[in-house]
Amino acid sequence: MLANAKKMVGSLTEVAIALLALAVVASLLVGPENMAFLGDVVGNITALVKQLGSAGLAGLIALGVVLALFQK
């Protein structure tokens, strides 16, 4: 049962990452002002990277944890 839940969460994560990649490409192609329901995806990612960068060591550790979670 736990294995099934783990597979489902992994599948949902893969779908979310694919949708995020699609949103980034669409935002770059048509511009953030034309992305009615997705908003400024690229701007949000840039702000997140700046926030992690200004956090110093804590930001680096948080980035490492996030990358470890996304690796298979």
Secondary structure, DSSP 8 states (H G I E B T S, - for coil): -HHHHHHHHHHHHHHHHHHHHHHHHHHHHH-GGG-TTT--HHHHHHHHHHHHHHTTHHHHHHHHHHHHHH--
